[in-house]
Amino acid sequence: PAEQIAGFRAMAQEGKTPAQIGDLLGYSPRHVQRMLKLADLAPVILDALAEDRITTEHCQALALENDTARQVQVFEAACQSGWG
C-alpha cells in the first residue's frame, strides 16, 4: 500500500484527477481518493506502513488528524500500547 500511495501522489502531482488515476490503474476514484488522503500522513507513519508494522486501517484512523505532529504523538502512544 505504501508504494501505491506514493504512486498515486506522484500522478496527482502531475495533475491527474482521482478518476483519471483510477481509470489508468484499474481502481475506483473513491479508492484513489482514500489513498491520496493517506499520502499526507507523517513520514514515520508511512514508513511503518511500508515495513508492514501497521495496516492501511491504522493509517486511515491516523489520517483523521490533519496535524502531522499530533499524528506522530498518537502513533507513538499506540505503538507503546501494542501497535506496530
N, C-alpha and C positions, 0 to 999 in steps of 0.2 A: 503493500500500500504506500509506503514512503516514496518509492520510485514513481508510482503512479501520480501521487500528489505533486511531486517535482515536475513531472512531465506536463501535467495539466496546467500548472502555474506558468511554465515556460510558454506554452501555447497561448494562454490568456494574455501574457505579457506581449506576445506578438500581435495581439488584437483580436484573437478568435473568441467568439462567444461560447458559452457552455453548450449551446445547441450544435454549433459547428464542431467543437471538440468531440462531443458525443457522437455525431454523425461520422466523423473520421475514424474514431476508435471503437465504435460499437457500444457505447454507453448511453444511458438516458441523460438528458440535460440535468435532471434533478440529481443524479449520482455525481455528475461533474461538479455541480454547484456545492454539494456536500463536501467533496474532496477539496475544492478550492477554498472553502471555509477553513479547512484544516491546515492549509498552506500558511496561514497567518499565525500558527502556534509558535511558541518559543522554540528555538533550535534544539535545545536539550530534550524537549518532548518529541520532536520529530526524529532525533537520534535514537531515542528509546523505542519508538515505533519501528525504525529501520532495523534495530537489533532484536526485534520481536520480544521486547520486555513488556510492552503494553499493546493493547489492541486498538483498532480504529474506534471502537465503542468508548474506550477510555479517552481517546483524543476528542471525540465528539463532546463528551462531558466537559473536558477542559476548555474546549473552544467556546463554551457558553460565556466564558470570561474573556473580554477583549484585551485586558491589560496583561501583557506577557509576563511582567514581574509577578503578578498575582497568580498566573497560570503556573509558574515555576514553584511558587510557595505551596500551592495546593498539590502539585505533582510530588514535590519532595515530602510533604506530610503524608501523602497517600503511599509513597514508597516505604516510608517508615512503618506504615500500618499493613504492609504486605503486598502492595502493588509493585510491579517491575522489580 
